[in-house]
Amino acid sequence: MTRTTRPAPLYVSTMLAYGAGMLGTQIFRDTPAALLPLFMATMLGVPAWLTGIVVLVPKLWLVVCDPLMGNWSDKAKARRGRSPFLIAGAVLTSLGFVSLFSFTGFSSPYVAAVAIGVLYFMASTAFSAFSVPYLAMASELSPDSYERTKILSYRMIFAVLGVVIAVGAAQPVIQHLGGGPDAWRTAALMLGGLSLLSMLTTPLGLRSRVAPDTRAISAGNWRDGLAAGWRNRAYRQILSAHFIQSTAMGCGYTVLGFVFIYVVGKIDLILPFVLLMAAGSLISQPLWLAMSHRLGKRFCFVLATVAWALITVSWMWAGTGGEVLATLPLLGALDTHQALVILRGIGIGVTNAGVLLMIFSMLTDAIKDGQAADGVVDEGLLSGVFTAIEKLGFAIGPLIAGVVLSLSGFQSSSTGMVQQSAGAISGILIAFAIVPTVGLVLSLVAYTLLRQPQAGRLGRTVSA
């Protein structure tokens, strides 16, 4: 007879150990999205349209790989736990990440595109082994919906730190190191090492919670799990909205560096912009947590998405010029437009934090409630489908951005930044402001059309 014990209460140390893994996860997710197209376009001479395809193809594989990896980890829980997936995924993901930015001097831009695509394919597969079981743990750590939201707020804190490092600090560091191939390799080694340390913190710090679990013996095959997910209307609702939002975010991330280089004209502003974004996100976490408990997650999700869309479309009026407002250490003189650019970071941080915290919290609710209704153990599988959809969105986004840049006349180079036409700069703004705004609006349409019609426990915890 197998003895089962009540799970230990979740201490702050437990939430920190879980959240720490998100730092490396965010670095791997955001750095290729934000910098790999820039690396290929300015270091390898790859045409802008082709950079999007290089990012897209490996992630198309993940649409299949992530759910299968999730189902595999569900079945392995009873015998080996989730630790082997987390540890192997952390090590191989970090090595793959470093390799993406370590090779130049290819015989042609097209050979370079193929080589980077193969490396990204292998690194993304390794990332699937970590990211899918990692997300599945959020549904397993607590049976209480509010406590899971609290756990995910710790995850969000480390996600914000990952954005600061991967998006805010990486490009200025590369520029500070000279901007050449050696600078890219050095930055990749630094980020890859940090990713490895943070991702290993979760399986090593939560050994008892990722150990073999005999209660998972009832995990079924992937067909049963997918059928259960399809019957779960709340899950489909969340999946649809998040896919559209991920596509919008992926498009914007792809041209972030281009915006600060060619539109704002001050690459050094990326770091203070991202720091203010991080501050807005961190400060707003308790607010979103309290509001979701009082007003409901659905209301908070819609509110945050609408506000995020309004801030995003305002980038169409970004630029340079105007009265000099201040002269700051390291940054120099800031004009009106540049000051507004970095101030947008606060609003983006607050709204983005609300959207992501609500969507991931509603995901755990949908999985737990669907599991209670169907009796199918499928945290890993349904988390895998969710991450696959997210990664697909982050793959389609760069493809859209690459097409927009190419149609606008953006010129690629293998020797660094080159002067761009007015049309190319307009294309950058369209990819950064208009396309993401349209995506955010469409995500709310999809979310509303698929909303849960009935009350009851499912409607209360997921849709309220």
C-alpha positions as CSV (number, residue, x, y, z in Angstrom):
1,M,0.0,0.0,0.0
2,T,1.4,3.4,-1.0
3,R,1.3,6.1,1.7
4,T,0.4,9.6,0.5
5,T,1.2,12.7,2.5
6,R,-0.2,16.2,2.4
7,P,2.1,18.5,0.5
8,A,4.2,20.8,2.7
9,P,3.1,24.4,2.9
10,L,4.6,26.8,0.4
11,Y,7.2,28.9,2.1
12,V,8.8,32.0,0.5
13,S,11.9,29.9,-0.1
14,T,9.9,27.5,-2.2
15,M,8.4,30.3,-4.2
16,L,11.8,31.8,-4.8
17,A,13.3,28.5,-5.9
18,Y,10.5,28.1,-8.4
19,G,10.6,31.6,-9.6
20,A,14.4,31.6,-10.1
21,G,14.1,29.2,-13.0
22,M,12.1,31.9,-14.9
23,L,15.2,34.1,-15.1
24,G,17.0,31.7,-17.5
25,T,13.8,30.8,-19.2
26,Q,13.1,34.5,-20.0
27,I,16.7,35.0,-21.2
28,F,16.4,32.2,-23.7
29,R,12.9,33.3,-24.8
30,D,13.6,37.0,-25.2
31,T,17.2,37.2,-26.4
32,P,16.8,35.3,-29.6
33,A,13.5,37.1,-30.2
34,A,15.0,40.5,-29.7
35,L,18.6,40.1,-30.8
36,L,18.9,37.0,-33.1
37,P,17.3,38.8,-36.1
38,L,19.6,41.8,-35.4
39,F,22.6,39.6,-35.1
40,M,21.9,37.9,-38.4
41,A,21.0,41.1,-40.2
42,T,24.0,43.1,-39.0
43,M,26.7,40.4,-38.5
44,L,25.9,37.8,-41.0
45,G,24.2,39.8,-43.8
46,V,21.1,37.7,-43.7
47,P,18.1,39.5,-45.4
48,A,15.5,40.7,-43.0
49,W,12.7,38.5,-44.5
50,L,14.9,35.4,-44.0
51,T,15.7,36.2,-40.4
52,G,12.0,35.7,-39.6
53,I,12.0,32.3,-41.3
54,V,15.1,31.2,-39.4
55,V,13.2,31.9,-36.1
56,L,9.9,30.4,-37.4
57,V,11.0,27.0,-38.6
58,P,12.4,25.6,-35.3
59,K,9.4,26.9,-33.4
60,L,7.0,25.1,-35.8
61,W,8.7,21.9,-34.6
62,L,7.9,22.9,-31.0
63,V,4.2,22.9,-31.8
64,V,4.6,19.1,-31.9
65,C,7.6,18.8,-29.5
66,D,6.2,20.7,-26.5
67,P,3.0,18.7,-26.0
68,L,4.8,15.4,-26.5
69,M,7.5,16.6,-24.0
70,G,4.8,17.5,-21.6
71,N,3.1,14.1,-21.9
72,W,6.4,12.3,-21.6
73,S,7.1,14.2,-18.4
74,D,3.6,13.4,-17.0
75,K,4.3,9.7,-17.5
76,A,7.8,10.0,-16.0
77,K,6.6,11.7,-12.9
78,A,5.7,8.4,-11.1
79,R,9.1,6.8,-11.9
80,R,11.7,9.6,-12.1
81,G,9.9,12.9,-11.3
82,R,10.4,16.0,-13.4
83,S,14.1,16.6,-12.3
84,P,15.7,14.8,-15.3
85,F,13.8,17.0,-17.7
86,L,14.6,20.2,-15.8
87,I,18.3,19.4,-15.3
88,A,19.1,18.1,-18.8
89,G,17.0,20.9,-20.4
90,A,18.9,23.6,-18.4
91,V,22.3,22.4,-19.4
92,L,21.5,21.8,-23.1
93,T,19.5,25.0,-23.5
94,S,22.4,27.1,-22.1
95,L,24.9,25.4,-24.4
96,G,22.6,25.9,-27.4
97,F,22.1,29.6,-26.5
98,V,25.8,30.3,-26.5
99,S,26.2,28.6,-29.9
100,L,23.7,30.8,-31.5
101,F,25.9,33.9,-31.3
102,S,29.3,32.3,-31.5
103,F,29.8,31.7,-35.2
104,T,30.5,34.1,-38.0
105,G,32.5,34.0,-41.2
106,F,30.1,31.8,-43.2
107,S,30.6,31.5,-46.9
108,S,27.3,33.3,-47.7
109,P,24.3,34.8,-45.8
110,Y,22.2,31.8,-46.9
111,V,24.6,29.3,-45.4
112,A,24.7,31.4,-42.3
113,A,20.9,31.3,-42.1
114,V,20.8,27.5,-42.4
115,A,23.5,27.0,-39.8
116,I,21.8,29.3,-37.3
117,G,18.5,27.7,-38.0
118,V,19.9,24.2,-37.2
119,L,21.5,25.5,-34.0
120,Y,18.3,27.2,-33.0
121,F,16.3,24.0,-33.7
122,M,18.5,22.0,-31.3
123,A,18.5,24.7,-28.6
124,S,14.7,25.1,-28.8
125,T,14.3,21.3,-28.4
126,A,16.4,21.4,-25.3
127,F,14.4,24.4,-24.0
128,S,11.2,22.4,-24.4
129,A,12.6,19.8,-22.0
130,F,12.9,22.5,-19.4
131,S,10.1,25.0,-20.0
132,V,7.2,22.6,-20.3
133,P,7.8,20.7,-17.0
134,Y,8.6,24.0,-15.4
135,L,5.3,25.5,-16.3
136,A,3.5,22.3,-15.4
137,M,4.8,22.7,-11.8
138,A,2.8,25.9,-11.4
139,S,-0.4,23.8,-11.5
140,E,1.0,21.2,-9.0
141,L,2.6,23.3,-6.3
142,S,-0.7,24.2,-4.6
143,P,-4.4,23.2,-4.8
144,D,-5.5,26.8,-4.0
145,S,-6.2,29.2,-6.9
146,Y,-5.1,32.3,-5.0
147,E,-1.9,30.7,-3.7
148,R,-1.0,29.7,-7.3
149,T,-1.5,33.3,-8.4
150,K,0.9,34.3,-5.6
151,I,3.5,31.6,-6.8
152,L,3.2,33.0,-10.3
153,S,3.8,36.5,-9.0
154,Y,7.3,35.3,-7.8
155,R,7.7,33.8,-11.3
156,M,6.9,37.2,-12.8
157,I,9.5,39.0,-10.6
158,F,12.3,36.8,-12.1
159,A,10.7,37.1,-15.6
160,V,11.1,40.9,-15.2
161,L,14.7,40.5,-14.2
162,G,15.2,38.3,-17.2
163,V,13.8,41.0,-19.5
164,V,16.1,43.6,-17.9
165,I,19.1,41.5,-18.6
166,A,18.1,40.0,-22.0
167,V,16.5,43.0,-23.6
168,G,17.8,46.0,-21.6
169,A,21.4,45.2,-20.8
170,A,22.4,42.8,-23.6
171,Q,22.5,45.2,-26.5
172,P,24.3,48.0,-24.6
173,V,26.9,45.5,-23.3
174,I,27.5,44.3,-26.9
175,Q,27.9,47.9,-28.0
176,H,30.2,48.6,-25.1
177,L,32.4,45.6,-26.0
178,G,32.8,46.9,-29.5
179,G,29.8,45.5,-31.3
180,G,31.8,43.0,-33.4
181,P,31.7,39.2,-33.4
182,D,33.8,38.9,-30.3
183,A,31.4,41.2,-28.4
184,W,28.4,39.0,-29.4
185,R,30.3,35.8,-28.3
186,T,31.3,37.3,-24.9
187,A,27.7,38.5,-24.2
188,A,26.4,35.1,-25.2
189,L,28.8,33.3,-22.7
190,M,27.7,35.7,-19.9
191,L,24.0,35.2,-20.6
192,G,24.3,31.5,-21.1
193,G,26.1,31.0,-17.8
194,L,23.5,33.0,-16.0
195,S,20.7,31.0,-17.6
196,L,22.3,27.8,-16.5
197,L,22.6,28.9,-12.9
198,S,19.1,30.2,-12.6
199,M,17.4,27.2,-14.4
200,L,19.3,24.7,-12.2
201,T,18.0,26.5,-9.1
202,T,14.5,25.1,-9.6
203,P,15.2,21.3,-9.7
204,L,18.0,21.5,-7.1
205,G,16.1,23.8,-4.8
206,L,12.8,21.9,-5.1
207,R,14.2,18.4,-5.0
208,S,11.3,17.0,-3.0
209,R,8.7,18.6,-5.2
210,V,10.1,17.4,-8.5
211,A,10.8,13.9,-7.2
212,P,8.9,10.8,-8.3
213,D,5.2,11.1,-7.5
214,T,3.2,7.8,-7.4
215,R,0.0,9.8,-7.7
216,A,0.9,10.6,-11.3
217,I,0.5,6.9,-12.3
218,S,-2.8,7.6,-13.9
219,A,-1.3,9.9,-16.6
220,G,-2.9,8.8,-19.9
221,N,-1.7,9.0,-23.5
222,W,-1.5,12.3,-25.3
223,R,-4.7,11.8,-27.3
224,D,-6.8,11.5,-24.1
225,G,-5.1,14.6,-22.7
226,L,-5.7,16.6,-25.8
227,A,-9.3,15.5,-25.9
228,A,-9.7,16.6,-22.3
229,G,-8.1,20.0,-23.1
230,W,-10.4,20.5,-26.1
231,R,-13.5,19.9,-23.9
232,N,-12.2,22.5,-21.5
233,R,-13.6,25.7,-22.8
234,A,-11.8,28.0,-20.4
235,Y,-8.5,26.4,-21.5
236,R,-9.3,27.0,-25.2
237,Q,-10.3,30.6,-24.4
238,I,-6.9,31.3,-22.6
239,L,-5.0,29.5,-25.4
240,S,-6.5,31.5,-28.2
241,A,-5.9,34.9,-26.5
242,H,-2.4,34.0,-25.5
243,F,-1.4,32.9,-29.0
244,I,-2.5,36.2,-30.5
245,Q,-0.8,38.2,-27.8
246,S,2.4,36.2,-28.2
247,T,2.4,36.8,-31.9
248,A,2.0,40.6,-31.2
249,M,4.8,40.5,-28.6
250,G,7.1,38.5,-30.9
251,C,6.7,41.1,-33.7
252,G,7.5,44.0,-31.3
253,Y,10.5,42.3,-29.7
254,T,12.0,41.6,-33.1
255,V,12.4,45.3,-33.9
256,L,13.0,46.7,-30.4
257,G,16.7,47.2,-31.0
258,F,15.9,48.8,-34.4
259,V,13.5,51.3,-32.8
260,F,16.1,52.6,-30.3
261,I,18.8,52.7,-33.0
262,Y,17.0,54.2,-36.0
263,V,13.8,55.8,-34.5
264,V,14.9,57.1,-31.1
265,G,18.5,57.5,-32.2
266,K,19.9,56.6,-28.8
267,I,20.7,52.9,-28.1
268,D,21.8,53.7,-24.6
269,L,18.2,54.4,-23.7
270,I,17.3,50.8,-23.9
271,L,18.6,50.1,-20.4
272,P,16.8,52.9,-18.5
273,F,13.7,52.1,-20.6
274,V,13.8,48.4,-19.5
275,L,14.7,49.3,-15.9
276,L,11.7,51.5,-15.7
277,M,9.6,48.8,-17.3
278,A,10.9,46.4,-14.7
279,A,10.1,48.8,-11.9
280,G,6.6,49.2,-13.1
281,S,6.1,45.5,-13.3
282,L,7.6,44.8,-9.8
283,I,5.7,47.6,-8.1
284,S,2.4,46.6,-9.7
285,Q,2.6,42.9,-8.7
286,P,0.9,43.4,-5.3
287,L,-1.7,45.6,-6.9
288,W,-2.6,43.0,-9.6
289,L,-2.7,40.3,-7.0
290,A,-5.1,42.2,-4.8
291,M,-7.3,43.4,-7.7
292,S,-7.6,39.9,-9.1
293,H,-8.7,38.6,-5.7
294,R,-11.3,41.4,-5.3
295,L,-12.4,42.1,-8.9
296,G,-11.7,38.9,-10.7
297,K,-9.0,37.7,-13.0
298,R,-11.1,38.2,-16.2
299,F,-11.6,41.9,-15.4
300,C,-8.0,42.5,-14.6
301,F,-6.9,40.7,-17.8
302,V,-9.1,42.8,-20.0
303,L,-8.2,46.0,-18.3
304,A,-4.5,45.4,-18.6
305,T,-4.7,44.4,-22.2
306,V,-6.7,47.5,-23.2
307,A,-4.2,49.8,-21.4
308,W,-1.2,47.9,-23.0
309,A,-2.7,48.4,-26.4
310,L,-3.1,52.2,-25.9
311,I,0.5,52.5,-24.8
312,T,1.7,50.4,-27.7
313,V,0.0,52.4,-30.4
314,S,1.5,55.6,-29.0
315,W,4.9,54.5,-30.3
316,M,3.8,55.8,-33.7
317,W,4.6,59.3,-32.4
318,A,8.0,58.3,-31.1
319,G,11.0,60.1,-32.6
320,T,13.8,62.6,-31.9
321,G,13.8,66.3,-31.4
322,G,12.1,68.8,-29.2
323,E,13.2,70.8,-26.2
324,V,16.1,69.3,-24.1
325,L,14.5,68.5,-20.8
326,A,17.5,67.2,-18.8
327,T,21.1,66.2,-19.1
328,L,21.8,62.9,-17.2
329,P,25.0,61.1,-16.3
330,L,25.9,58.4,-18.9
331,L,22.9,59.3,-21.0
332,G,23.6,62.9,-21.9
333,A,20.9,65.3,-23.1
334,L,17.4,64.0,-23.3
335,D,14.8,65.7,-25.5
336,T,11.1,65.6,-25.2
337,H,10.6,62.5,-27.4
338,Q,13.4,60.6,-25.7
339,A,12.0,61.3,-22.2
340,L,8.6,60.1,-23.3
341,V,10.2,56.9,-24.7
342,I,11.7,55.9,-21.4
343,L,8.5,56.9,-19.4
344,R,6.5,54.5,-21.6
345,G,8.6,51.8,-19.9
346,I,6.7,52.3,-16.7
347,G,3.3,51.9,-18.3
348,I,4.4,48.9,-20.4
349,G,5.7,47.2,-17.2
350,V,2.5,47.7,-15.3
351,T,0.2,46.5,-18.0
352,N,2.4,43.7,-19.3
353,A,2.7,42.4,-15.7
354,G,-1.1,42.3,-15.3
355,V,-1.7,40.5,-18.6
356,L,0.9,37.8,-18.0
357,L,0.1,37.2,-14.3
358,M,-3.6,36.9,-15.1
359,I,-3.2,34.6,-18.1
360,F,-0.8,32.2,-16.4
361,S,-3.0,32.1,-13.3
362,M,-6.1,31.5,-15.3
363,L,-4.2,28.7,-17.1
364,T,-3.5,26.9,-13.8
365,D,-7.1,27.3,-12.8
366,A,-8.4,25.9,-16.1
367,I,-6.0,22.9,-15.9
368,K,-6.9,22.1,-12.3
369,D,-10.7,22.4,-12.9
370,G,-10.6,20.5,-16.1
371,Q,-8.6,17.8,-14.3
372,A,-11.2,17.6,-11.6
373,A,-14.0,17.2,-14.2
374,D,-12.2,14.6,-16.4
375,G,-9.9,12.9,-14.0
376,V,-7.1,13.0,-16.5
377,V,-3.6,13.8,-15.2
378,D,-2.3,16.2,-17.9
379,E,-0.5,19.2,-16.4
380,G,2.5,18.6,-18.5
381,L,0.7,17.9,-21.7
382,L,-1.6,20.9,-21.5
383,S,1.2,23.1,-20.3
384,G,3.2,21.8,-23.3
385,V,0.4,22.8,-25.7
386,F,0.3,26.2,-24.0
387,T,4.1,26.8,-24.4
388,A,4.0,25.5,-28.0
389,I,1.3,28.0,-28.9
390,E,3.3,30.7,-27.1
391,K,6.5,29.8,-29.0
392,L,4.6,29.6,-32.3
393,G,3.4,33.1,-31.7
394,F,6.9,34.3,-30.9
395,A,8.0,32.6,-34.2
396,I,5.3,34.1,-36.4
397,G,5.9,37.6,-34.9
398,P,9.5,37.8,-36.1
399,L,8.3,36.5,-39.5
400,I,5.7,39.3,-39.7
401,A,8.3,41.9,-38.6
402,G,10.8,40.6,-41.2
403,V,8.3,40.9,-44.0
404,V,7.3,44.4,-42.9
405,L,10.9,45.5,-42.8
406,S,11.7,44.0,-46.2
407,L,8.7,45.6,-47.8
408,S,9.6,49.0,-46.3
409,G,13.1,48.8,-47.8
410,F,15.2,47.9,-44.8
411,Q,18.9,47.3,-45.8
412,S,20.8,44.4,-44.2
413,S,24.5,44.4,-43.7
414,S,27.4,42.2,-42.6
415,T,29.5,45.1,-41.2
416,G,27.2,46.6,-38.7
417,M,24.5,49.4,-38.7
418,V,23.9,51.2,-42.0
419,Q,21.8,54.3,-42.8
420,Q,18.1,53.5,-43.5
421,S,15.6,55.3,-45.6
422,A,12.5,57.1,-44.2
423,G,10.4,54.3,-45.6
424,A,12.4,51.7,-43.7
425,I,12.0,53.7,-40.4
426,S,8.3,53.9,-41.0
427,G,8.3,50.1,-41.4
428,I,10.1,49.7,-38.1
429,L,7.3,51.7,-36.4
430,I,4.6,49.7,-38.1
431,A,6.1,46.5,-36.9
432,F,6.6,47.8,-33.4
433,A,3.4,49.8,-32.8
434,I,0.6,49.0,-35.3
435,V,1.0,45.2,-35.7
436,P,1.2,44.6,-31.9
437,T,-1.8,46.9,-31.2
438,V,-4.0,45.1,-33.7
439,G,-2.9,41.8,-32.2
440,L,-3.9,42.9,-28.7
441,V,-7.3,44.0,-29.8
442,L,-7.9,40.7,-31.7
443,S,-6.8,38.8,-28.5
444,L,-9.6,40.4,-26.6
445,V,-12.1,39.6,-29.4
446,A,-11.0,35.9,-29.2
447,Y,-11.1,35.9,-25.4
448,T,-14.6,37.4,-25.3
449,L,-16.1,35.1,-28.0
450,L,-14.8,32.0,-26.3
451,R,-15.7,33.0,-22.7
452,Q,-17.2,30.5,-20.3
453,P,-21.0,31.0,-20.4
454,Q,-21.9,29.2,-17.1
455,A,-21.3,30.1,-13.5
456,G,-20.1,27.5,-11.0
457,R,-16.7,26.7,-9.8
458,L,-15.1,26.8,-13.2
459,G,-16.6,30.1,-14.2
460,R,-15.7,31.6,-10.8
461,T,-12.0,30.6,-10.7
462,V,-11.2,30.9,-14.3
463,S,-13.4,33.5,-15.8
464,A,-14.3,35.7,-12.9
